[in-house]
Amino acid sequence: MYTTIEIKQLIANAITEVTGIVNIDDNTSIIGRILGITPADIIYIFDILEQKMNIPVHSVFIHNTSEVMTIDGLSKALYLLQTEM
């Protein structure tokens, strides 16, 4: 099981791998216009996270809104999701 700190690093690494973007603030929306991450990029990022964590990452939206789409928000949601699996 991953800690929230480890999950934050996984997310940041996946974002960098797909987009080349580095040093993202944990509370910046990864789906807003600020970073310019496309919906297709989000799918690739989620795919990387699913492969590494072996959980259905898209399930974070069952109990969350789009506000979860920050590194901090996703790490907390994915941490809880992995404990439910």
Secondary structure, 3 states (H helix, E strand, C coil): CCCHHHHHHHHHHHHHHHHCCCCCCCCCCCCCCCCCCCHHHHHHHHHHHHHHHCCCHHHHHCCCCHHHCCHHHHHHHHHHHHHHC
